[in-house]
């Protein structure tokens, strides 16, 4: 098993992977179907996506388990298979990671429950904690090195995720939030608040993923870094802004745009850098090449923050890091 802390101690930065959802759609996943079932139905396709990111230069790959908690899986009558599906997700990533001689960490992806926690909703904190504990146990069974809470918007849900994970495993925990509106998450959390509050939970890294646009994600990552002390910071932004082209959702950031974005992040002291919805192995290869100095830094101006784009992430935001 690869150790995150030791790896970061010897590396200035780690390159993460990119989107899973859009890659699955490219090889046959149908909109509305749960990606998690593919871990047992089509493991070779899932492994091929992991392998492509590793070949592109990823040091960390996230499992195909974003919606793998009992509340999400219940929508597909799969809630009795949580542990098995998550173990299979980690197994698929582990199989691809173990094919190469260099260390590649497997991060067990854990997305939101899809429910609001009391008093805003009907889900109790204990129920949320139990759901995350169940998922964490399955990911640990399958060989995950890290547990990776992502695309979060509410601090109580992150706290439930951390408590649940700690109740079942001793794996390090990474937590990232999606910043959508004026530098805040959907539930009003700022980067500064995320950095300070999550540092108190003892997580291994804190950061931003998904989000409305590159500018807001960069700003959120910088705010988190300013507030979280010495804890490593993560940025895993979307490949720009989603645009509908007919009935196809596409993202407007080229590999060069994301590579320039990654270069700015590294200069700002962000340690774990990858991409989220709409990104591909080509985006990750460009990030790797620019950060390593094998490709020139693209002559791309920093982005300007725009109004929140709420209608573009659609199916992928609900289902995962597209």
LINHU-V347039 format. One record per residue. N is the residue number from 1. SS is DSSP state (h for helix, s for strand, l for the rest). PSI is psi in degrees with one decimal (* if undefined). D_LAST is the distance of its C-alpha to the last C-alpha in Angstrom with 1 decimal. Layout:
n = [N | N]
ss = [SS | SS]
psi = [PSI | PSI]
d_last = [D_LAST | D_LAST]
This chain:
n = [1 | 2 | 3 | 4 | 5 | 6 | 7 | 8 | 9 | 10 | 11 | 12 | 13 | 14 | 15 | 16 | 17 | 18 | 19 | 20 | 21 | 22 | 23 | 24 | 25 | 26 | 27 | 28 | 29 | 30 | 31 | 32 | 33 | 34 | 35 | 36 | 37 | 38 | 39 | 40 | 41 | 42 | 43 | 44 | 45 | 46 | 47 | 48 | 49 | 50 | 51 | 52 | 53 | 54 | 55 | 56 | 57 | 58 | 59 | 60 | 61 | 62 | 63 | 64 | 65 | 66 | 67 | 68 | 69 | 70 | 71 | 72 | 73 | 74 | 75 | 76 | 77 | 78 | 79 | 80 | 81 | 82 | 83 | 84 | 85 | 86 | 87 | 88 | 89 | 90 | 91 | 92 | 93 | 94 | 95 | 96 | 97 | 98 | 99 | 100 | 101 | 102 | 103 | 104 | 105 | 106 | 107 | 108 | 109 | 110 | 111 | 112 | 113 | 114 | 115 | 116 | 117 | 118 | 119 | 120 | 121 | 122 | 123 | 124 | 125 | 126 | 127 | 128 | 129 | 130 | 131 | 132 | 133 | 134 | 135 | 136 | 137 | 138 | 139 | 140 | 141 | 142 | 143 | 144 | 145 | 146 | 147 | 148 | 149 | 150 | 151 | 152 | 153 | 154 | 155 | 156 | 157 | 158 | 159 | 160 | 161 | 162 | 163 | 164 | 165 | 166 | 167 | 168 | 169 | 170 | 171 | 172 | 173 | 174 | 175 | 176 | 177 | 178 | 179 | 180 | 181 | 182 | 183 | 184 | 185 | 186 | 187 | 188 | 189 | 190 | 191 | 192 | 193 | 194 | 195 | 196 | 197 | 198 | 199 | 200 | 201 | 202 | 203 | 204 | 205 | 206 | 207 | 208 | 209 | 210 | 211 | 212 | 213 | 214 | 215 | 216 | 217 | 218 | 219 | 220 | 221 | 222 | 223 | 224 | 225 | 226 | 227 | 228 | 229 | 230 | 231 | 232 | 233 | 234 | 235 | 236 | 237 | 238 | 239 | 240 | 241 | 242 | 243 | 244 | 245 | 246 | 247 | 248 | 249 | 250 | 251 | 252 | 253 | 254 | 255 | 256 | 257 | 258 | 259 | 260 | 261 | 262 | 263 | 264 | 265 | 266 | 267 | 268 | 269 | 270 | 271 | 272 | 273 | 274 | 275 | 276 | 277 | 278 | 279 | 280 | 281 | 282 | 283 | 284 | 285 | 286 | 287 | 288 | 289 | 290 | 291 | 292 | 293 | 294 | 295 | 296 | 297 | 298 | 299 | 300 | 301 | 302 | 303 | 304 | 305 | 306 | 307 | 308 | 309 | 310 | 311 | 312 | 313 | 314 | 315 | 316 | 317 | 318 | 319 | 320 | 321 | 322]
ss = [l | l | l | h | h | h | h | h | h | h | l | l | l | s | s | s | l | l | l | l | h | h | h | h | h | h | l | l | l | l | l | l | l | l | h | h | h | h | h | h | h | l | h | h | h | h | h | h | h | h | h | h | h | h | h | h | l | l | l | s | s | s | l | l | l | l | l | l | l | h | h | h | h | h | h | h | l | l | h | h | h | h | h | h | h | h | h | h | h | h | h | h | h | h | h | h | h | l | l | l | l | l | l | l | s | s | s | s | s | s | l | l | l | l | l | l | s | l | l | l | l | l | s | l | h | h | h | h | h | h | h | h | h | h | h | h | h | h | h | h | h | l | l | l | l | s | s | s | s | s | s | s | l | l | h | h | h | h | h | h | h | h | h | h | h | h | h | h | l | l | l | s | s | s | s | s | s | l | s | s | s | l | l | s | s | l | l | l | l | s | h | h | h | h | h | h | h | h | h | l | l | l | l | l | s | s | s | s | s | s | l | l | l | h | h | h | h | h | h | h | h | h | h | h | h | h | h | l | l | l | l | s | s | s | s | s | s | l | l | l | l | s | s | s | s | l | l | s | s | s | s | l | l | l | h | h | h | h | h | h | h | h | h | h | h | h | h | l | l | l | l | s | s | s | s | l | l | l | l | l | h | h | h | h | h | h | h | h | h | h | h | h | l | l | l | l | l | l | l | l | l | l | l | l | l | l | l | l | l | l | l | l | l | h | h | h | h | h | h | l | l | l]
psi = [134.3 | 139.6 | 124.7 | -46.4 | -44.8 | -38.3 | -43.3 | -26.6 | -26.9 | -0.8 | 136.6 | -30.8 | 158.6 | 140.7 | 125.7 | -178.9 | -168.9 | -151.1 | 146.5 | -44.2 | -52.5 | -30.8 | -37.8 | -40.4 | -35.3 | -23.1 | 18.8 | -7.8 | 135.8 | 139.5 | 131.1 | -18.0 | 146.7 | 121.1 | -28.7 | -29.4 | -22.7 | -19.6 | -26.6 | -26.2 | -41.7 | 59.7 | -31.1 | -32.4 | -40.9 | -44.8 | -35.2 | -36.5 | -45.5 | -44.8 | -39.3 | -38.5 | -38.6 | -44.2 | -29.7 | -16.4 | 10.2 | 134.6 | -19.9 | 130.3 | 139.0 | 138.9 | 159.2 | 69.1 | 20.9 | -45.0 | 29.8 | 20.5 | 163.3 | -31.5 | -39.5 | -44.5 | -23.1 | -28.2 | -19.5 | 16.0 | 38.1 | 11.8 | -16.4 | -2.5 | 20.2 | -54.4 | -41.2 | -44.3 | -36.6 | -37.7 | -40.4 | -38.4 | -46.4 | -37.3 | -41.7 | -44.6 | -40.2 | -39.9 | -43.4 | -41.4 | -36.3 | -4.6 | -18.3 | 155.7 | -30.7 | 155.3 | 129.6 | 123.6 | 140.9 | 118.8 | 124.3 | 105.8 | 129.2 | 105.8 | -178.9 | 158.8 | -20.7 | 1.7 | 154.2 | 138.1 | 145.3 | 142.3 | -1.2 | -27.4 | -163.9 | -7.9 | 126.7 | 159.6 | -38.8 | -37.7 | -40.2 | -43.3 | -43.1 | -38.9 | -43.8 | -35.7 | -43.5 | -44.5 | -42.9 | -39.4 | -42.1 | -42.0 | -38.7 | -40.5 | -38.8 | -4.1 | 23.9 | 145.2 | -26.7 | 154.5 | 131.6 | 96.5 | 124.8 | 160.9 | 37.6 | 156.8 | -16.6 | 131.7 | -38.8 | -33.9 | -37.8 | -42.9 | -41.0 | -39.5 | -43.3 | -45.8 | -42.2 | -44.6 | -42.7 | -24.9 | -18.0 | -21.9 | 168.5 | 22.6 | 146.5 | 151.0 | 132.0 | 140.4 | 127.3 | 146.5 | 157.6 | 120.3 | 116.3 | -31.9 | 110.2 | 45.4 | 14.1 | 159.7 | 174.2 | -29.8 | 15.0 | 13.8 | 129.7 | 166.0 | -40.9 | -43.7 | -41.1 | -45.0 | -45.3 | -42.6 | -42.2 | -27.5 | -32.3 | -20.1 | -9.4 | 25.6 | 159.5 | -25.8 | 153.7 | 145.7 | -162.1 | 140.6 | 166.7 | -123.6 | 174.1 | -37.8 | 168.8 | -41.1 | -44.6 | -36.2 | -41.4 | -45.0 | -40.3 | -42.7 | -40.8 | -39.6 | -40.1 | -45.3 | -37.7 | -22.0 | -14.3 | 7.0 | -132.3 | 5.4 | 132.9 | 146.7 | 143.3 | 142.2 | 127.8 | 75.2 | 158.2 | 160.5 | 63.3 | -148.8 | 134.7 | 137.5 | 131.2 | 125.1 | 93.1 | -123.6 | 16.0 | 131.0 | 119.3 | 159.4 | 142.8 | -0.2 | 121.0 | 167.4 | -35.6 | -40.4 | -44.8 | -32.5 | -40.3 | -39.8 | -46.0 | -38.1 | -42.4 | -40.1 | -45.4 | -41.1 | -26.1 | 1.9 | 14.2 | 131.2 | -26.8 | 114.8 | 126.7 | -146.5 | 163.2 | -133.7 | 135.3 | -6.7 | 162.9 | 171.4 | -29.5 | -39.8 | -45.3 | -38.0 | -38.9 | -41.2 | -48.4 | -47.4 | -41.4 | -44.1 | -34.9 | -10.0 | 8.8 | -17.0 | 147.4 | 151.6 | 122.3 | 142.6 | 75.2 | 125.7 | 147.6 | 145.3 | 157.9 | 132.8 | 140.2 | 177.1 | 152.1 | 133.7 | 103.3 | -15.0 | -5.3 | -30.0 | -26.8 | -113.5 | -32.3 | -36.3 | -38.9 | -37.2 | -32.8 | -160.9 | 59.8 | *]
d_last = [27.3 | 26.2 | 27.0 | 24.7 | 27.6 | 29.7 | 27.1 | 26.6 | 30.4 | 30.8 | 27.8 | 27.4 | 23.6 | 21.0 | 18.0 | 14.8 | 12.0 | 8.8 | 5.2 | 5.8 | 3.9 | 5.0 | 7.8 | 8.8 | 9.1 | 11.1 | 13.4 | 14.1 | 11.9 | 13.0 | 11.4 | 12.9 | 13.5 | 12.6 | 10.7 | 13.3 | 16.1 | 15.2 | 16.4 | 19.8 | 19.7 | 18.2 | 18.3 | 19.2 | 15.9 | 13.9 | 16.6 | 16.5 | 12.9 | 14.3 | 17.4 | 15.9 | 14.5 | 17.9 | 19.8 | 18.0 | 19.4 | 17.2 | 19.5 | 17.1 | 14.4 | 12.3 | 12.9 | 10.9 | 12.3 | 10.1 | 11.8 | 14.9 | 17.5 | 20.3 | 19.5 | 16.1 | 17.5 | 20.6 | 18.9 | 18.9 | 22.2 | 20.9 | 22.0 | 25.0 | 22.9 | 20.9 | 22.8 | 22.7 | 19.0 | 18.2 | 21.1 | 19.8 | 16.3 | 18.3 | 20.8 | 18.4 | 17.2 | 20.9 | 22.1 | 20.2 | 21.1 | 24.7 | 25.1 | 25.6 | 28.5 | 26.9 | 25.3 | 21.6 | 20.5 | 18.4 | 16.6 | 16.1 | 12.9 | 14.1 | 12.2 | 14.5 | 16.8 | 16.1 | 19.8 | 21.9 | 24.5 | 28.2 | 29.8 | 27.0 | 26.0 | 27.5 | 25.7 | 28.2 | 27.4 | 28.9 | 26.8 | 23.6 | 25.2 | 26.0 | 22.5 | 21.1 | 24.2 | 23.7 | 20.2 | 21.4 | 24.3 | 22.4 | 20.2 | 23.6 | 25.2 | 22.8 | 23.5 | 20.9 | 22.4 | 20.6 | 18.9 | 15.9 | 15.5 | 12.4 | 11.2 | 14.8 | 17.0 | 20.4 | 22.7 | 24.3 | 21.2 | 20.7 | 24.4 | 24.1 | 21.3 | 23.6 | 26.6 | 25.1 | 24.0 | 27.4 | 29.2 | 28.0 | 27.4 | 28.6 | 25.3 | 24.4 | 21.7 | 19.2 | 17.9 | 15.5 | 15.2 | 13.3 | 15.9 | 15.9 | 19.5 | 22.3 | 21.3 | 20.8 | 18.2 | 18.2 | 21.0 | 23.0 | 22.6 | 23.4 | 22.6 | 26.2 | 26.3 | 23.3 | 24.9 | 28.3 | 27.5 | 25.0 | 27.5 | 30.0 | 27.9 | 28.3 | 24.7 | 24.3 | 21.9 | 20.4 | 17.9 | 15.2 | 11.4 | 8.9 | 11.8 | 13.4 | 14.4 | 15.5 | 19.0 | 18.3 | 16.2 | 19.1 | 21.7 | 20.2 | 20.1 | 23.7 | 24.8 | 23.6 | 25.4 | 28.5 | 28.6 | 27.7 | 30.5 | 30.1 | 26.9 | 24.2 | 21.4 | 17.7 | 15.5 | 11.8 | 11.1 | 8.5 | 9.9 | 12.2 | 12.3 | 10.6 | 13.5 | 14.3 | 16.3 | 18.1 | 15.8 | 12.9 | 10.3 | 10.6 | 10.4 | 13.9 | 14.2 | 15.8 | 16.1 | 19.4 | 18.1 | 15.7 | 18.7 | 21.1 | 18.9 | 18.9 | 22.7 | 23.3 | 21.5 | 23.6 | 26.7 | 26.0 | 26.1 | 22.4 | 22.5 | 19.0 | 16.7 | 13.3 | 10.1 | 6.7 | 4.0 | 5.8 | 8.0 | 10.1 | 13.2 | 15.3 | 13.9 | 14.7 | 18.0 | 19.0 | 18.3 | 20.4 | 23.0 | 23.6 | 23.7 | 26.1 | 28.2 | 27.8 | 26.4 | 27.8 | 26.0 | 24.7 | 26.8 | 24.1 | 25.2 | 23.3 | 21.2 | 22.8 | 21.2 | 20.7 | 20.7 | 17.7 | 15.2 | 14.7 | 14.0 | 11.2 | 8.1 | 9.6 | 8.2 | 4.6 | 6.7 | 9.1 | 7.5 | 5.4 | 3.8 | 0.0]
